[in-house]
Amino acid sequence: MALPPGPREPAIVQLVQFTQRPLEWLDDCARRYGDPFTSHFPGLGAFVLASSPALIKEIFTGDADVLHAGKANAMLEPFVGKHSVLLLDGAPHLRQRRLLSPPMRGERMQAYASLIGEITRAELARMPVGEPFSLHEHMQSITLEVILRAVFGLEEGAHMRSLRSLLLAMLEPPPAIMAFIPVRYLDFPLSPYRTFVKRRAAVTRS
């Protein structure tokens, strides 16, 4: 089956353009080549990229025996592990989903409503008034606090403060290009990947 048209620059050039200005580059390609379009990244082959809501809905509701999200997410394995639900397809994916779903269903989520509201109000009180600010830090803080208190069941104290600090360090975004380079080329002393592995181990021990 023929792939949609896309940029013809060398794969390494496309990768550099994507990692330097991802949203602008994706929008520019969609305007130039249509939606969807095909891009190539070194070592990973062809990617067909879509942006319209209707097309994305069609992909997410498509035949799971044909559209393998786990295979497409293979580049994440060094960061989330090979058994992550993000990397599984078919029966293994469904099995993991069934294990993860119960705590996220309506009645369980309603039980967390009061706690989530409390955490959100506390974070809103920290937001500056009358000046621009980055929303990411505050949204991350709300999400992390909900996970620590509602999902892990922790109470404020030394252990929770330590784990919060370790998780924030582990979640510091690595250079985007790392996701497209085989891990064997990333694992060396002082590399961002080696730093991530050390931080992940510290979280596991905690």
SVG drawing of the C-alpha trace seen along z (x, -y; Angstrom):
<svg xmlns="http://www.w3.org/2000/svg" viewBox="-20 -42 51 54">
<polyline fill="none" stroke="black" stroke-width="0.4" points="0.0,0.0 1.3,-3.4 2.1,-5.8 0.9,-9.4 3.3,-12.1 5.7,-13.9 9.0,-15.7 11.9,-14.4 14.8,-15.7 17.2,-13.0 15.8,-11.3 18.4,-12.9 17.4,-16.4 13.7,-15.6 14.6,-14.4 16.6,-17.5 13.7,-19.7 11.2,-17.8 13.2,-17.8 14.0,-21.5 10.5,-22.8 8.1,-19.9 4.7,-21.6 5.7,-24.2 7.3,-21.5 4.3,-19.1 1.9,-22.0 4.1,-23.1 4.3,-19.5 0.5,-19.1 0.0,-22.3 2.5,-21.4 1.7,-17.7 -1.8,-17.2 -3.2,-15.2 -1.9,-12.6 1.7,-12.8 4.7,-10.5 8.0,-11.3 11.1,-9.3 13.4,-9.2 16.8,-7.4 16.8,-3.9 13.0,-3.9 11.7,-4.0 8.5,-5.6 5.9,-7.3 2.5,-8.3 1.4,-11.3 -2.2,-12.6 -3.6,-15.7 -7.3,-16.1 -9.7,-15.1 -11.8,-13.0 -8.8,-11.0 -7.4,-10.6 -10.8,-9.2 -10.8,-6.8 -7.3,-5.6 -8.2,-5.1 -11.4,-3.2 -9.8,-1.1 -9.2,2.6 -6.7,3.4 -5.5,6.4 -4.3,4.1 -3.4,0.9 -0.7,1.8 -0.1,-1.1 2.4,0.9 4.6,1.5 4.5,-2.2 5.6,-3.1 8.6,-0.8 10.9,-3.8 9.6,-4.3 10.8,-0.9 14.0,-2.2 11.9,-4.7 8.8,-2.7 9.9,0.9 8.9,3.6 5.8,4.7 4.2,1.2 0.6,1.0 1.9,-1.6 4.0,1.1 1.5,4.0 -1.0,5.0 -3.8,7.6 -4.5,9.9 -1.6,8.8 -2.7,5.1 -6.3,6.0 -5.1,8.0 -3.1,5.1 -6.0,2.7 -8.3,4.8 -5.9,4.7 -5.5,0.9 -9.1,-0.1 -11.0,0.6 -9.4,-2.3 -10.1,-4.7 -13.8,-4.0 -16.6,-6.3 -17.5,-5.3 -13.8,-5.1 -13.0,-8.4 -16.0,-10.0 -14.4,-8.9 -11.3,-10.9 -13.3,-14.1 -12.9,-15.8 -9.2,-15.1 -8.6,-16.2 -10.5,-19.4 -8.5,-20.1 -5.2,-19.6 -6.3,-21.7 -7.4,-24.7 -4.1,-24.6 -2.2,-24.8 -4.5,-27.5 -3.6,-29.6 0.1,-29.3 -0.5,-30.7 0.6,-34.3 -2.1,-36.9 -1.7,-39.6 1.4,-38.1 2.0,-35.4 3.4,-32.0 4.0,-28.5 1.0,-26.3 3.0,-23.0 4.6,-23.2 1.3,-23.7 -0.5,-21.0 2.3,-18.6 2.2,-19.4 -1.6,-18.7 -1.2,-15.4 1.7,-14.2 0.0,-15.1 -3.2,-13.2 -1.1,-10.1 0.9,-10.2 -2.1,-10.8 -5.1,-9.1 -3.4,-6.3 -0.4,-5.5 -2.3,-6.5 0.6,-8.5 0.2,-11.2 2.3,-14.3 5.6,-13.5 9.3,-12.9 8.7,-9.8 6.2,-11.6 8.4,-14.7 11.4,-12.5 9.4,-10.5 7.9,-13.7 11.4,-15.1 12.7,-11.9 9.8,-11.7 10.2,-15.3 13.8,-14.7 13.1,-11.5 10.4,-13.3 12.6,-16.1 12.2,-16.0 15.3,-14.6 16.4,-16.0 13.6,-15.0 16.1,-13.4 16.8,-10.7 13.5,-9.0 14.8,-8.4 18.3,-7.0 18.8,-3.3 19.5,-3.0 22.8,-1.3 24.1,-4.7 22.7,-6.5 24.0,-4.4 27.4,-5.9 28.6,-7.7 27.1,-11.2 24.6,-10.7 21.0,-12.0 19.8,-8.4 22.2,-7.1 21.0,-9.9 17.4,-8.9 18.2,-5.2 19.8,-6.3 16.8,-8.4 14.4,-5.7 16.3,-3.2 16.1,-5.7 12.3,-6.0 12.0,-2.2 14.1,-1.9 11.9,-4.6"/>
</svg>
